[in-house]
Amino acid sequence: MDRYAGKRDAISEAISNANAGPRGAGILACHIMTPSPTTVGPDVSVLELARLIHARECRHMLVADEHQHLLGVISDRDVIRCFGPSEFPDHQLLEQIRTRDIMSTDVITITPYASLEDAVALMVDHGISCLPVIAGGALIGILTNTDLFLVLQFLLQQTREPNLVPSI
């Protein structure tokens, strides 16, 4: 099954509703975000984090406390840097490095009711590839560049005109 099928359905519905709704309603972050993202605590080892990122097939992991208050963000690149240039990484060392040691703490976030346009502007302006979504101080979702690529893919499919495709 296509891992993004549900996301594509949500995007289709959000765009349809935005086009049918009152002017200015637009597409909001909550329409496109991944709700209830997987989080890790600050004391998870880098080795366990690498396993989790691989199992979840994701590129970002959010670090949160037990109340789902965001503490930081870790990218798969942050984890890869810990493995060093050696062909055989030191597993004992990787067990000692904690998420708190490598996470970015200067995290840019958005609210669920931020416009998708504002979210894209934040991501482009700051050169980031994910935005945690915060409501009432708690983490409720994540918006990633993959989500935005899926929106773009949907929009491009909608604009395709069969008569404009050149014949070979």
N, C-alpha and C positions, 0 to 999 in steps of 0.2 A: 504494500500500500504506500502511496505517496505520503511522505512524512509532513508535507505542507498542505495537504488537501483541506484540512479544517481551517487553516489560516487563510487559504484562498477563498473559501466560502465566506468567512468573516469579512474579508476585504471586499468581495463582491457585494455583500449586503450593506456594508458601510458606504461604499461608493453609490450604490443605488439609492440608499436613504438620503445621502448628501445631495444627490441630484434632484430627488423628489421633495425634499424638505424646504423650509423657508430659506430665503437668501441669507447667506452668511453662516448657516449652520455648519457646513463643512465637515471634514473628517477629523475626528479627535484622536488623541493618543490612545484612549481607552478602546477605540474601535479596532486598532491594529496591534496593540501590545500583546505580548504573551503574559497572561495572568498567572499569578502564583508561581513565580520563577523559583527554580531550585536555588537554595542558598546554603552556604557553609558558615561555620563559626570561625572565629579568628585563630583557633588553635589547631585546625586541621593541618596535617602534614602536606607538604608539596607532593609527595609520592601518592598519597590518597587523593589529592586534588587532581593530579594527572589522570588517575584511574577514573574519577568521576566525570571529568570533562570528556574523556574518551567514551565512556559508557553513555553519556547523555548527548553525545555528538553536538556539543555546543562550543562556542568560542569565548564566552564570558561567564564568569561565575561571580555572583554577588555575595559579599560577606555581610552577615547580619547577626545581631544578637538574638537572644531567645524571644524578644518581643517584636521581631521583624523590623527593628530599626537598622537602617543601612549604615554599615561601618566602612565599606570600601568595595572596590571592584577589582577583579583579577581577570586578565585576558589570557588566552592560551599562550601568547607570546611571553608573558611574564613567567609562566611555568616553564616554558622551553628554555629560557635563559638560565634557569637553575640547573639544568642538566649539563651545561658546560660543553666544551668541545670534544670530550672523550667519547669513544665509541661505547664504552661501558660506564654509565654513570654510577656514582657512589650512592647506593641505596640507603646506607646508614646516614649519610649527610642529608639526603632528601627527606628522610624521616624526621630530621631535626629542624628543618626549615618550616616555619609556620606561615599560614596565610597572612597573618598580621605583619610578617616581615616583608612581604612582596606586594601587598595590595596597594592600590592607589586610593588615597583618602580624600583627595580634592575632587570629589565626584560631582558632576553636573547632573541634576535631576529635573524631571518635569512632573506636572500634575496630570491626572487622567483626563482632564478637560482642556489641556493645551491643544491647540490646533496642530494638525500634522505638519502644516507649513512652518509653524514655529519650531517644532521638533527637528525638522530637517535643517532649518537655519542654525539651530544650536549645534547640531552634529557637524555641519560643514564648517561653521565659524570656529569651532574648537578642535576640529580634526579628530573627533571621537567616533566610535562605531557602535556605541550603545548608550541608552539613556534609561536609568532606573526610573520607574514611575512611583511616586510617593503620594499617599493620601492620608491626611491626619497624622503625619509623622511616621507612618508605617509603609513598608515596601509592599506594593500590590502587583507590580508587573515590571516588564522590561521591554523596551522598544529597541530593536537592533537594525543594523544596516540590511540584514537579510529580510526583515519585515518590509523595509522600504523598497528593496529590490522586487519583492513580491507585488507590492502596490504598483510599481513601475511596469512590471511584466503584465499585470492585469490591464493597466491603462493602454499599454502598447497593443495588446490583443484587441481591445475595444476600438482602437482607431484604425486597425488594419482594414483596408478596402480590397476585396477580391479583384476588382478591376484594375488596381494599380500594380499588381504583381506581374512583372515582365515574364513573357513566355520564353522558354529556352529552346 
